[in-house]
Amino acid sequence: MIDLLTIFVLAVFVGFEVVSKVSTILHTPLMSGANAIHGVILVGAILITGSAESTLELVLGLLAVFLATVNVVGGFVVTDRMLEMFKR
């Protein structure tokens, strides 16, 4: 358990540093790539939820599906707003 917590904390720090160092001009392409990754995560969450064997697995799977959906939709909204800034 402590190994997983250590990996999670390191991933949070690395992710924060990587995202905070990205220049403004690259945010839109990175958001598009992130949306694609989150779409794959959403499909994975749906597949895992479909094979849930206990109530806890089902609840956690549905929570994962909900959060992944919110993430995908939010990513597309942010990308759309950023692309609107470049229209004349």
C-alpha positions in Angstrom: 0.0 0.0 0.0 2.8 2.4 0.8 4.4 1.7 -2.6 1.1 2.8 -4.3 0.9 5.9 -2.2 4.5 6.8 -3.0 3.9 6.4 -6.8 0.7 8.5 -6.6 2.4 11.3 -4.7 5.4 11.3 -7.1 3.0 11.3 -10.1 1.1 14.3 -8.7 4.4 16.3 -8.3 5.7 15.3 -11.7 2.4 16.1 -13.4 2.2 19.5 -11.7 5.7 20.4 -12.8 5.2 19.2 -16.3 1.9 21.0 -16.8 3.0 24.2 -15.1 6.0 24.5 -17.4 4.0 24.3 -20.7 3.9 27.5 -22.7 0.5 29.0 -23.5 0.7 28.3 -27.2 0.9 24.5 -26.6 -2.1 24.2 -24.3 -4.7 23.6 -27.1 -2.8 20.7 -28.7 -2.0 19.2 -25.3 -5.7 19.4 -24.3 -6.7 17.6 -27.5 -4.2 14.8 -26.7 -5.4 14.7 -23.1 -9.0 14.4 -24.3 -8.1 11.4 -26.4 -6.4 9.7 -23.4 -9.4 10.5 -21.2 -11.6 8.9 -23.8 -9.6 5.7 -23.6 -9.8 5.9 -19.8 -13.6 6.3 -20.1 -13.8 3.1 -22.2 -11.7 1.3 -19.7 -13.9 2.4 -16.8 -17.0 1.2 -18.7 -15.4 -2.2 -19.4 -14.3 -2.7 -15.8 -17.7 -1.6 -14.5 -19.4 -4.1 -16.7 -17.4 -6.9 -15.2 -17.9 -5.9 -11.6 -18.6 -8.8 -9.2 -19.4 -6.9 -6.0 -21.3 -3.9 -5.0 -18.2 -2.0 -4.0 -16.6 -2.7 -7.4 -19.8 -1.5 -9.1 -20.0 1.7 -7.1 -16.3 2.5 -7.7 -16.6 1.7 -11.4 -19.7 3.9 -11.8 -17.8 6.7 -10.0 -14.9 6.2 -12.4 -17.2 6.4 -15.4 -18.8 9.5 -14.0 -15.5 11.3 -13.3 -14.0 10.2 -16.6 -17.1 11.6 -18.4 -16.9 14.9 -16.6 -13.2 15.1 -17.5 -13.8 14.4 -21.2 -16.6 16.9 -21.5 -14.7 19.5 -19.5 -11.7 19.0 -21.7 -13.7 19.6 -24.8 -15.3 22.7 -23.4 -12.0 24.2 -22.4 -10.5 23.3 -25.9 -13.5 24.9 -27.6 -13.1 28.0 -25.5 -9.4 28.2 -26.3 -10.0 27.7 -30.0 -12.6 30.6 -29.9 -9.8 32.9 -28.8 -8.0 32.3 -32.1 -11.0 33.1 -34.3 -11.2 36.6 -35.8 
